[in-house]
Amino acid sequence: MITLLGSTGYVGQAYEHYLRSRNIAYVGVSRKRLDYSNKDELVNYLRDTKPVFLINVAGYTGKPNVDACEKDKANCLQGNAVLPGVIRAACAEVGIPWGHVSSGCIFSGTRPDGRGFLETDAPNFSFRQNHCSFYSGTKALGEEVLGYGEGPGQDIPSWNYQDGEPDGYVWRLRIPFDHIDNPRNYLTKLMRYQYLLEATNSLSQLHEFVRATFECWEKRVPFGIYNVTNPGQITTREVVKLIQKTGVSHKDFQFFKDEDEFMKIAAKTPRSNCILDTTKLQKTGIKMAEVHEAVEMSLRTWQS
Ligand SMILES: NC(=O)c1ccc[n+]([C@@H]2O[C@H](COP(=O)([O-])OP(=O)(O)OC[C@H]3O[C@@H](n4cnc5c(N)ncnc54)[C@H](OP(=O)(O)O)[C@@H]3O)[C@@H](O)[C@H]2O)c1
C-alpha cells in the first residue's frame, strides 16, 4: 500500500487518478484526517498502516498564484520548508522510503553555459540570493532540509552530495499542464490571462510527471533529485502558436512589452522562468515526450 499525503490537491488528484487506473493500493491522506505535520502522529500512522512507500505531494501553493504566498508567509514556510523535514524524519524512524514533489521554480534562467540546470546545481532563485519570491524561497529550503550534506568548510550546502544524496526521491515539477481545462492548468491560464509574459521554460505534462515519478520507485532507480520535466524548452509564443494551430483558441493573444511591464502591472513578486536539464531522468530509461510534442498532444485532446 502507498501513502499519498496531499491527495486532495491539484497534483495529488493526478496521483490518485494514476494509482486508481493501475489498481495500485493506496491511501490518500488529507489534513482533516491526520495532522501529518506532527511527526509523532505521522509515525504512529505509518506504524499502524505499514505502507511500502510514501509520496508527499502536500505543499503550500498560493491561490490564485504565488503572489498570495507573500501575504501568508507562516503557512507557506510551514507547508513547503518545515513539512518535508517532518515527513523525512518520520519515514526514517519507521523505515519507509519516500518521494517528495518539489519544484523547478527554485531556478531562474539557464546555467552560464546556456544549458538547463542540473540536479547538482545549487538553486539560484532562493533566499540565499535574496531576489526570489517567498514561494520559491520556501521550496528551495524544503529541498535543503531533505538531506544535503555541506561541502567541507562551506556554510552553504554544496548541492554536490559529497555527504550522500537525499535518502528518498526529490522530484522537481515545473509548470504543470494537461488536456483538461482547469484554472490550475498552464494552458488554461495562458488562454485566460489578458496579457502574457514571453519567457522560455521547461514544463511538465502532469500525467507524464506522475507516471515518471512512480516509475522511479517501481524501477528502484537510485534515490536523489530528479528534474521531471518534458525534455527541451519552449517559449510562451511557441505555446500560443500551438494553441492557435490546434484551434483550441483563436483569441488575439497580447503580450507584455517586457518583464518590467509585467512586474508593474500584473505581479507582486518575481517569477521563476527557467530551463532544467533532464538527462539524469532520461538515463534511467524513464521517458517523457519532447515538450512541444507534449503540449500539442494535450491541445489535440483538449477537454473543455
Ligand atoms: N501546481 C503547480 O503549479 C506546482 C508546480 C510545481 C510544484 N508544485 C508543488 O506540488 C505540490 C502540490 O501542489 P498542488 O498544486 O497540488 O497544490 P494544492 O492544489 O494547493 O494542494 C495542496 C495540498 O497540500 C496539502 N497541504 C498540506 N499542508 C499544507 C499547508 N501547510 N498548506 C497548504 N496545503 C497543505 C493540502 O491538503 P488539505 O486538503 O488537507 O488542505 C492539499 O492536499 C506542492 O508542494 C507544490 O509546491 C506545484
The ligand as an SDF file (V2000), in Angstrom:
LIG
                    3D

 48 52  0  0  0  0  0  0  0  0999 V2000
    0.6480   23.3410   -9.1300 N   0  0  0  0  0  0  0  0  0  0  0  0
    1.8270   23.8200   -9.5360 C   0  0  0  0  0  0  0  0  0  0  0  0
    1.8990   24.6770  -10.4170 O   0  0  0  0  0  0  0  0  0  0  0  0
    3.1020   23.2620   -8.9460 C   0  0  0  0  0  0  0  0  0  0  0  0
    4.3100   23.4320   -9.6300 C   0  0  0  0  0  0  0  0  0  0  0  0
    5.4930   22.9190   -9.0930 C   0  0  0  0  0  0  0  0  0  0  0  0
    5.4500   22.2840   -7.8620 C   0  0  0  0  0  0  0  0  0  0  0  0
    4.2670   22.1580   -7.2040 N   0  0  0  0  0  0  0  0  0  0  0  0
    4.2760   21.5400   -5.8890 C   0  0  0  0  0  0  0  0  0  0  0  0
    3.4220   20.4010   -5.8870 O   0  0  0  0  0  0  0  0  0  0  0  0
    2.8270   20.2430   -4.6070 C   0  0  0  0  0  0  0  0  0  0  0  0
    1.3090   20.1270   -4.7740 C   0  0  0  0  0  0  0  0  0  0  0  0
    0.8290   21.3020   -5.4040 O   0  0  0  0  0  0  0  0  0  0  0  0
   -0.7040   21.4670   -5.7930 P   0  0  0  0  0  0  0  0  0  0  0  0
   -0.7380   22.3840   -6.9510 O   0  0  0  0  0  0  0  0  0  0  0  0
   -1.3810   20.1420   -5.8680 O   0  0  0  0  0  0  0  0  0  0  0  0
   -1.2380   22.2420   -4.5030 O   0  0  0  0  0  0  0  0  0  0  0  0
   -2.7130   22.4110   -3.9610 P   0  0  0  0  0  0  0  0  0  0  0  0
   -3.7090   22.1040   -5.0430 O   0  0  0  0  0  0  0  0  0  0  0  0
   -2.7780   23.7370   -3.3120 O   0  0  0  0  0  0  0  0  0  0  0  0
   -2.8520   21.2800   -2.8600 O   0  0  0  0  0  0  0  0  0  0  0  0
   -2.0410   21.3320   -1.7290 C   0  0  0  0  0  0  0  0  0  0  0  0
   -2.1530   20.0430   -0.9710 C   0  0  0  0  0  0  0  0  0  0  0  0
   -1.2230   20.0990    0.1030 O   0  0  0  0  0  0  0  0  0  0  0  0
   -1.9130   19.8680    1.3410 C   0  0  0  0  0  0  0  0  0  0  0  0
   -1.2480   20.6310    2.4000 N   0  0  0  0  0  0  0  0  0  0  0  0
   -0.5620   20.1070    3.4280 C   0  0  0  0  0  0  0  0  0  0  0  0
   -0.0210   21.0370    4.2110 N   0  0  0  0  0  0  0  0  0  0  0  0
   -0.3850   22.2080    3.6660 C   0  0  0  0  0  0  0  0  0  0  0  0
   -0.1600   23.5510    4.0490 C   0  0  0  0  0  0  0  0  0  0  0  0
    0.5540   23.8850    5.1210 N   0  0  0  0  0  0  0  0  0  0  0  0
   -0.6880   24.5000    3.2670 N   0  0  0  0  0  0  0  0  0  0  0  0
   -1.4130   24.1800    2.1810 C   0  0  0  0  0  0  0  0  0  0  0  0
   -1.6610   22.9250    1.7680 N   0  0  0  0  0  0  0  0  0  0  0  0
   -1.1600   21.9450    2.5270 C   0  0  0  0  0  0  0  0  0  0  0  0
   -3.3540   20.2020    1.0640 C   0  0  0  0  0  0  0  0  0  0  0  0
   -4.0970   19.4190    1.9530 O   0  0  0  0  0  0  0  0  0  0  0  0
   -5.5720   19.7230    2.5330 P   0  0  0  0  0  0  0  0  0  0  0  0
   -6.5560   19.3090    1.5050 O   0  0  0  0  0  0  0  0  0  0  0  0
   -5.6320   18.8700    3.7050 O   0  0  0  0  0  0  0  0  0  0  0  0
   -5.6350   21.1980    2.7900 O   0  0  0  0  0  0  0  0  0  0  0  0
   -3.5200   19.7710   -0.3900 C   0  0  0  0  0  0  0  0  0  0  0  0
   -3.7730   18.3950   -0.4780 O   0  0  0  0  0  0  0  0  0  0  0  0
    3.2730   21.4540   -3.7750 C   0  0  0  0  0  0  0  0  0  0  0  0
    4.3680   21.1010   -2.9910 O   0  0  0  0  0  0  0  0  0  0  0  0
    3.7020   22.4540   -4.8300 C   0  0  0  0  0  0  0  0  0  0  0  0
    4.6690   23.3630   -4.3500 O   0  0  0  0  0  0  0  0  0  0  0  0
    3.0890   22.6100   -7.7240 C   0  0  0  0  0  0  0  0  0  0  0  0
  1  2  1  0
  2  3  2  0
  2  4  1  0
  4  5  1  0
  4 48  2  0
  5  6  2  0
  6  7  1  0
  7  8  2  0
  8  9  1  0
  8 48  1  0
  9 10  1  0
  9 46  1  0
 10 11  1  0
 11 12  1  0
 11 44  1  0
 12 13  1  0
 13 14  1  0
 14 15  2  0
 14 16  1  0
 14 17  1  0
 17 18  1  0
 18 19  2  0
 18 20  1  0
 18 21  1  0
 21 22  1  0
 22 23  1  0
 23 24  1  0
 23 42  1  0
 24 25  1  0
 25 26  1  0
 25 36  1  0
 26 27  1  0
 26 35  1  0
 27 28  2  0
 28 29  1  0
 29 30  1  0
 29 35  2  0
 30 31  1  0
 30 32  2  0
 32 33  1  0
 33 34  2  0
 34 35  1  0
 36 37  1  0
 36 42  1  0
 37 38  1  0
 38 39  2  0
 38 40  1  0
 38 41  1  0
 42 43  1  0
 44 45  1  0
 44 46  1  0
 46 47  1  0
M  CHG  2   8   1  16  -1
M  END
$$$$
